[in-house]
Amino acid sequence: MYISIFLISVSISSISQVLLKSSANKKYNNKIREYLNFKVIIVIIK
């Protein structure tokens, strides 16, 4: 039980980090779009 909770939480954290990193590597024309894009919002909601 505890192992499954641990593995799920680590997986969610890993996916969040990948989404943030892919968003950070992308160039945006506007600073607002840099912080308010789909990937960042999904990570914040998680």
ChimeraX attribute file (.defattr): number of C-alpha atoms within 10 A of each C-alpha:
attribute: neighborCount
match mode: 1-to-1
recipient: residues
	/A:1	5
	/A:2	7
	/A:3	8
	/A:4	9
	/A:5	10
	/A:6	10
	/A:7	11
	/A:8	12
	/A:9	12
	/A:10	12
	/A:11	12
	/A:12	12
	/A:13	14
	/A:14	12
	/A:15	13
	/A:16	18
	/A:17	13
	/A:18	13
	/A:19	16
	/A:20	17
	/A:21	13
	/A:22	12
	/A:23	17
	/A:24	14
	/A:25	8
	/A:26	8
	/A:27	10
	/A:28	13
	/A:29	7
	/A:30	8
	/A:31	9
	/A:32	9
	/A:33	11
	/A:34	15
	/A:35	14
	/A:36	10
	/A:37	12
	/A:38	12
	/A:39	17
	/A:40	18
	/A:41	12
	/A:42	12
	/A:43	16
	/A:44	9
	/A:45	6
	/A:46	8
